[in-house]
Structure formats: C-alpha cells, structure tokens
Amino acid sequence: MALLPVDEALERILDGLGPLATEDVPLTEAADRVLAAPLKARRTQPPFNASAMDGYAVRAVDVETAPATLSVIGESMAGHRFSGALQPGETVRIFTGAPVPEGADAVLIQENAHILADGRIEAAEPVSAGRHIRRAGLDFREGDPVLEQGRVLDPAALSLAAAAGHATLPVVSRPLVAVIATGDELVPPGTEPGPDQIVASNNFGIAALAGRDGARVADLGIVADREEEIAAALRKALTASADIVITLGGASVGEHDLVRRVLEAEGIALSFWKVAIRPGKPMMFGRREATRVLGLPGNPVSSLVCAHLFLRPMIARLSGRTFTPDLRHAELAAPMRANDGRQDYVRASVSRGPRGLVATPFELQDSSMLSTLAAANALVVREPNAGPSEAGARCQVLMLR
C-alpha cells in the first residue's frame, strides 16, 4: 500500500463520525461538556425589581431637590423584603440585591445620604426615577433562549444555566477510548526492566491527552506479543462498547508485528496502515460498526504526535466539538534541510521575537526521544518535498501548549 497523505488519512478517519447520543447530567458534572439542545430560561432573572446598590429606596419625586429629609420606616435585605409600601416623605434602608419596596422607584446610594440625629436621613443629591434599580427580567425572562446547542459549558455558561432554573443539562456523551499497549519488551513504571526490556510510557501520555480532551479512558494495560492476548484485549474493548480503540506498537509489517493480523481476524475493516508522515509512518486505521480503531506506532514520540493529529479530532467530533488545530506562522531561527516525500512534524521551541513568533527546531529528532517532545511547545510543519529553508524563513507551526 502506498503512503497515504496526512490530509487524506484524517479525512478517512473522520468520515461518518458525528456526535454521540445525548445524556442528562447534573450541573456538577456538566463542566466543559457540550450542550446537546438549546436551553430556555425556566424563570425570570431578576424575578423582581432589585437594588443595584446599598442605600435607601426612595420615591424620586421626594428627592427632586436636595437636600431633602426622609423618614426611615424599615429595611429590605436580600432574601428578606420590606413588606409595606412607601408613602410620601418615607424611605427604606435597602441593600444590594434586595427587592425594591412597593412605591419606591429609585435608590439613593448610601454615600449621598446623611443620617440625622433623630434617625431620619437627608438626601444630599437628587435621584432620577429608575436610578440604581435592576428591573425584573433585566437578564432574561421565562421562556427566553439563554444557551445555544453546541455551546461548551464553561463557567459562565454553567452559571447562566443554573440561574435560568436548570439543575440538569442535556449534553453529548463522552466518548470511551480504550488503550492497549503491546510488546514483550514493555514493563510498567516502577518495575525493574529485564536486560532486553524498557518501561512503558505511551499509554500514559495517550490516556492523558484523551482525558484532557474530555474522553473517558480505559487503560487495558500491557499485552504480550501473542495473537491470542492481543485479541482478548481487543474483544474486551469491543465488549465495553469503546468508541475508539487505541493500539500502541505492533503497527509495522515485521513478522513480530501482530496487531494488523489480529485486527483483521476480529473483523476490523482496515482503511490504511501507512501514512506519509514523520514521525509515525506505521499507523493503522479501521472500524467495526461504530467502533474506530487507531493503531499508533510503538515509538513514544510517533504515537503522541499522531495522537495530536488524528486522535484529538476524533474525540472532538464524537463530543460535538469543533476541532481547530492551533496553527500559526513563525520565523525559523535556524536553517532546515530539504524534506522528503513525507509530511514532517519537527519538535521545536517557539518564543516571541521582535517581529513575531520564532521557531527553534531541536537538533535531535529521533522518534524515541521523549525529552525533546516534553521540551517542545510546538511542531514545525514541513510539507512533503519542501526545499531547504534558511534561517529567517517563514514556517508554519502547530502549537502543542
């Protein structure tokens, strides 16, 4: 099979992929979820005319000229309104958020009120009708649309939904991502590796990336290089109705790379298994019914770069989000040699210079080197067959953080 261009690989991966089913969740579980239906207010906010300031509720006609003396007949606090009505020459002490008493049409702020020895107040400034009053329904009224379908429920949206009277919200379900690491050479962190073994790392990075984008993650552990064990892990993921199954390692075409063989035997229809990308050429994708399977390379940098490019858009599409890669233009701090036929993603440090962003590619780009990926905050994107670039040339960067 010829190497598949990156754009075409992503197009195949996202083909037919749409938001998952809707579920109702309490507000406490709705943060950063995607609203699955338009939301209307179930109540009016504020439900009454409320004071916007601490001061005195007055009749504007009583303080048209200042100074004016008023008798204090009570107080209105948030949660405890004054139950009477103002008569000419009267006022009620009022606090922010409290209901405005019947008969009052303005609030005299406390800075402009002087308390007299006999308990009355003197208004030092005139107040116009409506001043410092939040009218009922100022924010929204019952039945008003307050949030649109597809809105990511950030803190402001959650607060608005609560104020509008919603204790639960309809949201798009979170996709389940199952992660299977394969390889006889792998041992868990904290375990002393044998003479021919290394510590597994990919599964932790992939799980963290998927979880950060809102997916539920099932880490199915490390599976030995035996077809029956790989098949058992795959069946476990399928039985759990995983929306995405990630396999790590075994995606090449050597006689010990068994994942492709197992996937096909378990009914996964493979769409491709080679992509024109560096790092990450041996990457597979297939599906069985609603489950997508993404076979990522065993090299840790390759798997994480491919996850940024292909897994994140999948999770976003299933979650009802719009995924937009953070692509920016920068100036190269060092020359880069000509590229071959694969689209290259070069680990780099991007900083702000006097003329904009400056990208400094790391000298060593071996796909096993996690230290350079952890140090990188961006990838320089180089098109297939791009010619050499001099220092100062413009380039495109994909921001990672």
C-alpha positions, -999 to 999 in steps of 0.1 A, spaced: 0 0 0 13 34 -9 19 60 18 -14 79 24 -11 117 26 -19 132 61 -49 151 50 -65 121 33 -58 99 63 -76 124 86 -105 126 61 -109 88 62 -107 88 100 -134 114 104 -157 102 76 -191 95 90 -181 104 125 -206 125 144 -217 134 180 -226 106 203 -260 102 220 -274 128 244 -275 122 282 -288 143 310 -262 152 337 -264 173 369 -248 207 368 -219 194 389 -209 170 361 -216 193 332 -184 214 332 -167 215 298 -193 192 282 -212 202 250 -248 212 253 -269 189 231 -300 210 228 -309 247 230 -317 259 265 -345 282 275 -350 300 308 -374 284 332 -377 316 353 -372 353 351 -340 369 364 -341 390 384 -376 379 394 -384 414 410 -371 449 408 -339 448 428 -315 473 442 -282 476 424 -265 494 453 -265 497 491 -286 528 501 -321 539 505 -352 531 484 -370 564 477 -397 580 456 -378 601 431 -404 628 434 -394 632 471 -358 640 463 -362 661 431 -344 688 450 -317 684 475 -312 684 504 -344 665 512 -353 649 545 -369 614 547 -382 592 574 -368 557 576 -396 532 580 -378 498 577 -352 479 557 -351 455 527 -323 428 525 -316 401 500 -339 373 509 -360 394 533 -381 421 516 -398 451 532 -435 441 531 -450 476 533 -453 504 508 -436 538 508 -457 569 514 -446 605 505 -416 616 526 -406 580 535 -377 558 527 -365 522 533 -329 512 540 -320 488 512 -291 465 503 -277 453 470 -299 425 455 -328 432 478 -364 437 464 -374 473 459 -404 481 481 -438 490 466 -440 527 460 -402 532 455 -388 539 421 -352 548 428 -323 541 451 -303 568 468 -268 555 473 -257 555 510 -227 578 502 -253 605 493 -274 600 525 -266 617 558 -281 601 589 -297 628 612 -297 627 650 -335 619 650 -330 588 628 -342 604 596 -319 608 566 -310 638 544 -306 632 507 -276 652 496 -282 646 459 -313 643 438 -321 609 423 -339 603 390 -366 576 386 -352 541 379 -317 550 392 -298 521 407 -327 496 401 -323 464 382 -357 459 366 -374 424 367 -363 404 337 -332 426 331 -311 395 325 -337 372 310 -374 363 312 -390 329 314 -390 312 280 -361 333 266 -334 313 249 -302 315 270 -277 290 256 -274 276 220 -269 239 211 -232 231 208 -221 255 235 -192 243 255 -203 246 291 -177 269 305 -181 285 340 -202 314 327 -225 291 307 -229 268 337 -238 298 360 -263 310 334 -279 276 332 -282 274 369 -297 309 372 -322 300 345 -335 272 367 -318 241 353 -305 215 377 -296 191 349 -285 197 314 -287 176 281 -251 171 269 -233 150 243 -220 118 259 -183 115 265 -165 90 241 -148 60 256 -112 55 245 -97 21 252 -59 19 252 -39 -13 245 -1 -13 248 16 -42 231 51 -56 233 71 -82 252 97 -55 258 74 -34 280 71 -33 318 50 -10 340 67 20 356 81 11 390 91 -23 377 127 -32 371 131 -39 334 149 -71 323 180 -68 302 160 -65 270 131 -45 283 120 -9 286 94 9 307 60 15 291 52 52 286 30 57 256 -2 46 273 1 73 300 6 101 275 -22 89 252 -46 85 282 -38 120 295 -43 136 261 -76 118 256 -88 127 291 -78 163 287 -100 165 256 -130 151 275 -129 114 268 -134 86 293 -103 63 292 -100 26 298 -63 16 300 -63 -21 293 -27 -25 302 3 -41 286 -3 -71 263 24 -96 253 33 -102 217 9 -131 213 -21 -130 190 -45 -146 215 -36 -120 241 -40 -91 217 -73 -105 205 -85 -109 241 -77 -73 249 -94 -61 217 -125 -81 225 -126 -66 260 -126 -31 244 -153 -40 219 -175 -56 246 -172 -24 266 -185 -5 235 -154 16 232 -159 44 207 -122 44 199 -97 17 205 -60 27 205 -34 1 200 2 11 208 30 -8 189 30 -37 165 18 -15 137 47 -21 114 49 -50 89 75 -72 105 67 -108 113 65 -100 150 41 -70 145 9 -89 151 -17 -61 156 -28 -58 120 -33 -96 117 -54 -96 149 -75 -66 138 -84 -82 105 -91 -116 122 -115 -98 146 -135 -82 118 -119 -47 118 -120 -34 83 -87 -16 78 -88 16 57 -50 22 57 -18 12 75 9 35 62 8 73 63 32 98 47 42 114 79 73 117 101 72 106 128 45 80 126 45 63 92 34 28 105 -1 39 116 -33 20 110 -70 28 110 -100 7 107 -135 2 120 -161 -23 130 -196 -10 132 -195 21 155 -160 14 169 -130 30 154 -95 15 158 -64 36 156 -32 17 156 -4 40 167 34 33 164 53 20 193 79 48 193 66 72 220 71 104 201 55 90 170 24 78 189 19 112 207 24 132 176 -1 111 157 -25 113 186 -24 151 184 -31 150 147 -57 122 145 -70 112 179 -79 147 191 -101 155 161 -119 121 166 -126 128 202 -138 163 194 -161 151 166 -177 124 189 -181 150 217 -199 175 195 -170 200 195 -154 219 166 -117 210 165 -93 237 151 -56 229 153 -36 258 167 -16 265 136 5 297 134 32 314 113 67 318 127 102 326 116 129 299 116 158 306 140 179 280 122 181 266 86 164 234 78 174 209 51 151 198 23 123 174 32 115 140 15 81 128 5 66 126 40 49 155 59 73 163 87 64 174 122 96 187 137 98 193 175 107 229 182 107 257 208 86 287 198 91 320 215 81 356 207 107 378 190 107 414 179 90 405 146 66 378 159 70 341 167 104 325 163 107 287 160 139 269 170 139 233 159 157 208 181 188 193 166 180 157 175 146 144 162 148 107 169 113 94 174 122 76 207 133 108 224 105 119 248 128 145 264 127 167 233 89 163 230 84 173 266 107 204 260 89 213 227 59 236 228 53 233 190 59 213 159 73 229 127 51 215 99 70 208 67 52 198 35 63 168 15 93 175 -8 98 210 7 131 225 -3 157 237 22 148 267 43 173 294 55 172 310 90 147 338 90 123 320 65 87 318 73 73 285 85 41 270 99 40 257 135 14 236 153 13 247 189 12 220 215 10 241 246 
